[in-house]
């Protein structure tokens, strides 16, 4: 979700846990917030 990266929320933990599978799939490049 690139839009999320552009507009980081103060509490990204809930979304982070839900998007963990996406991060492992290589989408981490779209998440500079989490590196």
C-alpha positions as CSV (number, residue, x, y, z in Angstrom):
1,X,0.0,0.0,0.0
2,X,2.1,2.9,-1.3
3,X,-0.5,5.4,0.0
4,X,0.3,4.3,3.5
5,X,4.0,5.0,3.0
6,X,3.1,8.5,1.8
7,X,0.8,9.1,4.8
8,X,2.4,7.3,7.8
9,X,-0.1,6.9,10.7
10,X,0.9,7.5,14.3
11,X,0.0,3.9,15.1
12,X,1.3,1.7,12.3
13,X,1.5,-1.4,14.5
14,X,-2.0,-2.8,13.6
15,X,-1.4,-2.5,9.9
16,X,2.1,-3.7,10.2
17,X,1.0,-7.0,11.7
18,X,-1.6,-7.4,8.9
19,X,0.9,-6.6,6.2
20,X,3.7,-8.9,7.5
21,X,3.0,-11.4,4.7
22,X,3.4,-8.7,2.1
23,X,6.7,-7.6,3.6
24,X,8.0,-11.1,3.3
25,X,6.9,-11.2,-0.4
26,X,9.4,-8.4,-1.2
27,X,7.0,-5.5,-0.9
28,X,9.3,-4.2,1.9
29,X,10.7,-1.9,-0.8
30,X,7.4,0.0,-0.7
31,X,7.7,0.4,3.1
32,X,10.6,2.7,3.8
33,X,9.0,3.3,7.2
34,X,9.8,-0.2,8.4
35,X,12.9,-0.5,6.2
